[in-house]
């Protein structure tokens, strides 16, 4: 039996971020999976706000997610964008797209294919596109291991388009540590396979999720990103942390 649902979520975000101009950070897709549901679902959220006076501001963000799951297949599409201006000058203009299909093979093993594209010119990244296939293993209900092979195309404001073949290795852990409190940790390593082995990307992300009730959730997160061969003007390392409040109705 298929189930179709439309969920609208309003997200109030308050974050404190320490960041430098890193370019190709790894996007954590493990926290975006929704494997436990069956049927089709659509989740949409967005917001617009601004101010006039001494400083004129405009902030717009849009997020869309579509899931279509069965016992054998898990499929989802994510699309998001953000645009911000200050005194009629834009300083944020980023977009992100991700498509993924995963098929259960046997027991705890599954295979998957994906496409991803991100654009963030104000952080030196014109675009980064990934196409890949891989294997995912779930030895226990609370942790996952994954390995995939992917083709990367990337261009920045300071570097011409480059193509590379990379491995994508990751481990994901999620477990309850107290009533209504979960810890989530994900580590990624993406070494280049058709060039210098020192050319690699790495990410470590960890967060605590506090489920206050079925409508309200608080997420406190920490993330470290590393790019061993960044383009000129970009930092190798980026450190960020923040608090996210989510209200669903």
C-alpha positions as CSV (number, residue, x, y, z in Angstrom):
1,X,0.0,0.0,0.0
2,X,1.4,3.4,-0.9
3,X,1.3,6.3,1.4
4,X,1.4,9.9,0.2
5,X,2.0,12.7,2.7
6,X,2.8,16.4,2.6
7,X,4.7,17.8,5.6
8,X,5.4,21.4,6.0
9,X,8.1,22.4,8.5
10,X,9.1,25.8,9.8
11,X,12.7,26.0,10.9
12,X,14.0,28.7,13.2
13,X,17.8,28.7,13.0
14,X,20.1,30.3,15.5
15,X,23.8,29.6,14.8
16,X,27.2,30.7,15.8
17,X,29.8,29.9,13.1
18,X,33.5,30.3,12.9
19,X,34.5,29.7,9.2
20,X,37.1,30.5,6.7
21,X,36.8,30.3,2.9
22,X,37.1,26.6,2.3
23,X,35.9,25.4,-1.1
24,X,35.0,21.7,-1.4
25,X,33.5,20.6,1.9
26,X,32.0,17.2,2.1
27,X,28.2,17.1,2.5
28,X,26.9,14.7,5.1
29,X,24.2,12.7,3.4
30,X,23.9,10.1,6.2
31,X,21.9,12.4,8.4
32,X,19.6,13.1,5.4
33,X,18.5,9.5,4.9
34,X,14.9,8.5,5.7
35,X,15.1,4.7,5.3
36,X,12.4,3.7,7.9
37,X,9.4,5.1,6.0
38,X,7.4,3.4,3.2
39,X,5.7,4.9,0.2
40,X,6.1,8.5,-1.0
41,X,6.5,11.6,1.0
42,X,7.2,15.3,0.3
43,X,8.8,17.7,2.7
44,X,9.0,21.4,1.9
45,X,10.2,24.3,3.9
46,X,11.2,27.9,3.2
47,X,11.4,31.3,4.6
48,X,11.8,35.0,3.7
49,X,12.7,37.8,6.0
50,X,14.2,41.3,5.8
51,X,14.6,44.7,7.3
52,X,14.7,48.3,6.1
53,X,16.4,51.2,7.8
54,X,20.0,51.8,8.6
55,X,20.7,48.4,7.0
56,X,18.5,46.9,4.3
57,X,18.5,43.1,4.4
58,X,16.8,40.3,2.4
59,X,17.0,36.6,3.2
60,X,15.4,33.9,1.2
61,X,15.7,30.1,1.6
62,X,13.9,27.1,0.1
63,X,14.2,23.4,0.8
64,X,12.4,20.5,-1.0
65,X,12.7,16.8,-0.3
66,X,10.9,13.9,-2.1
67,X,11.1,10.3,-0.8
68,X,9.8,7.1,-2.5
69,X,10.6,4.0,-0.5
70,X,9.7,0.3,-0.7
71,X,11.0,-2.8,1.0
72,X,13.6,-3.3,-1.7
73,X,14.4,0.3,-2.8
74,X,15.1,3.6,-1.0
75,X,15.1,6.7,-3.2
76,X,15.2,10.4,-2.4
77,X,15.8,13.8,-4.0
78,X,16.9,16.9,-2.2
79,X,17.0,20.5,-3.6
80,X,17.8,23.6,-1.6
81,X,18.8,27.2,-2.1
82,X,19.6,30.3,-0.2
83,X,20.0,34.0,-1.2
84,X,20.9,36.9,1.0
85,X,21.5,40.6,0.4
86,X,22.7,43.5,2.5
87,X,22.1,47.1,1.2
88,X,21.1,45.6,-2.2
89,X,24.4,43.7,-2.5
90,X,24.2,39.9,-2.4
91,X,26.6,38.0,-0.2
92,X,25.0,34.5,-0.2
93,X,23.8,32.7,-3.4
94,X,24.0,28.9,-3.0
95,X,22.2,25.9,-4.4
96,X,22.4,22.2,-3.6
97,X,20.9,19.1,-5.4
98,X,21.2,15.5,-4.5
99,X,19.6,12.4,-6.0
100,X,20.1,8.9,-4.6
101,X,18.7,5.3,-5.1
102,X,19.6,2.4,-2.8
103,X,18.7,-1.2,-3.3
104,X,18.8,-3.8,-0.6
105,X,20.9,-6.8,-1.7
106,X,21.2,-9.2,1.2
107,X,20.8,-8.8,4.9
108,X,22.7,-5.7,6.0
109,X,24.2,-4.9,2.6
110,X,22.9,-2.6,-0.1
111,X,24.2,-1.0,-3.3
112,X,23.5,2.6,-4.3
113,X,24.0,5.2,-7.0
114,X,23.9,9.0,-6.6
115,X,24.3,12.4,-8.3
116,X,25.1,15.6,-6.5
117,X,25.7,19.2,-7.5
118,X,26.5,22.2,-5.3
119,X,27.1,25.9,-6.1
120,X,28.4,28.5,-3.7
121,X,30.3,31.3,-5.6
122,X,30.7,33.5,-2.5
123,X,32.9,30.8,-0.9
124,X,35.0,30.4,-4.1
125,X,33.0,27.4,-5.3
126,X,31.4,27.9,-8.8
127,X,30.2,24.3,-8.8
128,X,31.0,20.8,-7.7
129,X,29.3,17.8,-9.3
130,X,29.6,14.1,-8.3
131,X,28.4,10.9,-9.9
132,X,29.0,7.7,-8.1
133,X,28.1,4.1,-7.2
134,X,28.9,2.2,-4.0
135,X,28.2,-0.3,-1.2
136,X,26.6,0.4,2.2
137,X,26.8,-2.0,5.1
138,X,24.8,-1.9,8.4
139,X,26.6,-4.3,10.9
140,X,24.4,-3.0,13.7
141,X,21.2,-0.9,13.8
142,X,23.1,2.1,15.2
143,X,26.1,2.4,12.8
144,X,26.8,2.2,9.1
145,X,29.9,1.8,6.8
146,X,30.1,2.8,3.2
147,X,32.5,2.9,0.3
148,X,31.9,4.3,-3.2
149,X,33.7,5.3,-6.3
150,X,32.8,8.7,-7.8
151,X,33.7,11.1,-10.6
152,X,34.1,14.7,-9.5
153,X,33.9,17.8,-11.7
154,X,34.8,21.0,-9.9
155,X,35.5,24.6,-10.8
156,X,36.2,27.6,-8.5
157,X,36.5,31.4,-9.0
158,X,40.3,31.0,-8.8
159,X,40.8,27.7,-10.7
160,X,39.7,26.3,-14.0
161,X,37.5,23.2,-14.2
162,X,39.1,20.0,-12.9
163,X,38.0,16.4,-13.1
164,X,39.0,13.7,-10.7
165,X,38.2,10.1,-9.7
166,X,37.8,9.8,-5.9
167,X,36.9,7.1,-3.4
168,X,34.3,8.0,-0.8
169,X,34.7,6.2,2.5
170,X,32.5,6.9,5.5
171,X,31.3,5.7,8.9
172,X,28.1,6.8,10.6
173,X,27.0,6.3,14.2
174,X,23.7,7.2,15.8
175,X,22.5,6.0,19.2
176,X,20.3,7.2,22.0
177,X,22.3,8.2,25.1
178,X,19.3,9.3,27.2
179,X,15.6,9.6,26.9
180,X,14.8,11.8,23.8
181,X,18.6,12.5,23.3
182,X,20.5,11.0,20.4
183,X,24.2,11.4,19.4
184,X,25.1,11.4,15.7
185,X,28.6,11.2,14.4
186,X,29.7,10.9,10.8
187,X,33.3,10.8,9.3
188,X,34.1,11.0,5.6
189,X,37.4,10.6,3.7
190,X,37.6,11.2,0.0
191,X,41.1,10.6,-1.4
192,X,41.9,11.1,-5.1
193,X,42.6,7.9,-7.0
194,X,43.9,9.3,-10.4
195,X,46.5,11.7,-9.0
196,X,48.4,12.5,-5.9
197,X,47.2,10.4,-2.9
198,X,47.8,13.5,-0.7
199,X,44.9,15.2,-2.6
200,X,42.0,14.4,-0.3
201,X,38.9,15.8,1.5
202,X,37.8,14.9,5.0
203,X,34.9,15.8,7.2
204,X,34.0,15.0,10.8
205,X,30.5,16.0,12.0
206,X,28.9,15.3,15.4
207,X,25.7,16.5,16.9
208,X,23.3,16.0,19.8
209,X,19.6,15.9,19.0
210,X,17.1,16.8,21.7
211,X,13.5,15.7,20.9
212,X,11.4,18.0,23.1
213,X,8.1,16.6,21.7
214,X,6.8,15.4,18.4
215,X,6.7,19.0,17.1
216,X,9.9,20.5,18.5
217,X,13.5,19.4,18.1
218,X,16.8,21.0,19.1
219,X,20.1,20.1,17.3
220,X,23.5,21.2,18.6
221,X,26.2,20.4,16.1
222,X,30.0,20.6,15.4
223,X,31.8,20.1,12.1
224,X,35.4,20.1,10.9
225,X,36.3,20.1,7.2
226,X,39.7,19.7,5.6
227,X,40.8,20.1,1.9
228,X,44.4,19.1,1.4
229,X,44.8,20.9,-1.9
230,X,42.5,24.0,-1.8
231,X,42.8,26.7,-4.6
232,X,44.6,29.9,-4.0
233,X,43.0,32.1,-1.4
234,X,41.1,29.3,0.3
235,X,41.9,27.7,3.7
236,X,42.6,24.0,4.2
237,X,40.5,23.8,7.3
238,X,37.1,25.0,8.4
239,X,35.5,24.7,11.8
240,X,31.9,25.4,12.5
241,X,29.3,24.9,15.1
242,X,25.7,25.9,15.7
243,X,22.3,25.3,17.2
244,X,19.2,24.6,15.2
245,X,15.6,24.7,16.4
246,X,13.0,22.9,14.3
247,X,9.3,23.2,14.6
248,X,7.1,20.8,12.5
249,X,3.4,21.0,12.1
